[in-house]
Amino acid sequence: MSEKNTEMMSDHELLAELVEMNRKKQTMNMIMLVLGVIALAAVIITAVIMVPRMIQSLNSINTSMETVDKLAAEIETSLTEVDKIDFDTLNSAITDFSKVVGALSKWFH
């Protein structure tokens, strides 16, 4: 209430004061309602704009991760094949081949 002495006021003045306070309270409630509606509209608009973009980004990330998984599987297969190579036998074969080529080159020169 205002700083007026309510004990000294007439009934009409008290009623006018109550009406004025009620109007102020209604105005404040209306302002709060409008601000709430604006905030809700902003959240909804942001969600409508951002959710599809986020879904698209997540789909892109998912596709990229699937590609990475495939590449990792191919690398694992390649490494398994490289591990199967017997380098000692390969070096021996290269040495033998070099000897044969050396012998053949003597025939053609």
N, C-alpha and C positions, 0 to 999 in steps of 0.2 A: 504494500500500500504506500501511498504517498506519506510525506512527513507531517501531514495535517493531524491535528488532535481529533481522533474519531469520537471522543466522548462529548466534544463540544459541537459536533455537526448535527444538523437536523436529519430527519429520516430521508428527506428529499436529497440532501447533499450526499448522504451515505449511499443512497441508491445510485446517484449520478457517478459517484466515485467507483462503485462496483461495476457499473456499466462501462466506464472508461477503462478500468483494469481488464474487464472481459474482452473489450475490443483489442487492447494491446496484446493480450494473450492469444486471441484468434489470429491477429496479424502475424505474430511470431510463429504460431503453428502453421500458418499458410506458407510463410517463408521457408520454414523447415521442410514442409511437404514438397514445395517446388524444388528446393535444393536436393532433396532425396530422389525425386523423379529425374532430375538432371543427372545426378550421379549414376542412377540405375541405367538411364539411357546411354550414358558414356560407357559403362561397363558392357552393355549389350552390343553397342556398335563396335567397340574394341574387340569383343569376342567374335562377332560376325566377320570382322576383317582379318583378325589374327589366326583364328582356328584353321581356316583352309590353308593359309600359308604354312602354319606349323605342320599340318598333315602332309602337305607337299614336301616340306623339308624332311620330315621323318621317312616318307616313302623314298626320297632320294638317298638318304643315309642308309636305309635298308637295302636298296639296290647296290649301293657301293659296298656295303658289308658282305653281301652275297658274292660280289665280284672278288673281293679280297679273300673270302673263304675258298672260292674256286682256284684262285691263284696260289693260295697256300697249299691246297691239295695237289696242284700240279707241281709245285716246288718240292713237296714231300715225295711225290712219285719220282721226280728227277733225281733227287738226292738218294733215294733208294736204289735207283739204277746205277748211279755213280758209285755207290758203295759196293755194288756187285762186281765192278770191274777189278780184275786181278792185275794190278799194275806191274808186278814182277813178270808175269807171263807176257803182258803187253810190251814191256821193255825188251824182253828176250826176243819177241817176234819182230820188233823194230830192228834189233841188232842183226837177226838172221836175214831180214829183208834187205838191210843195208849191204850185207855180204853178197847176197845174190845179185843185187843191182850193180854192185862194184864189179862182180865177175862178168855180168852181161855187158857192162860198159866197156870192158877190155876187149870184148869180141867185136864191138861195133866201131872201135877207134883204131 
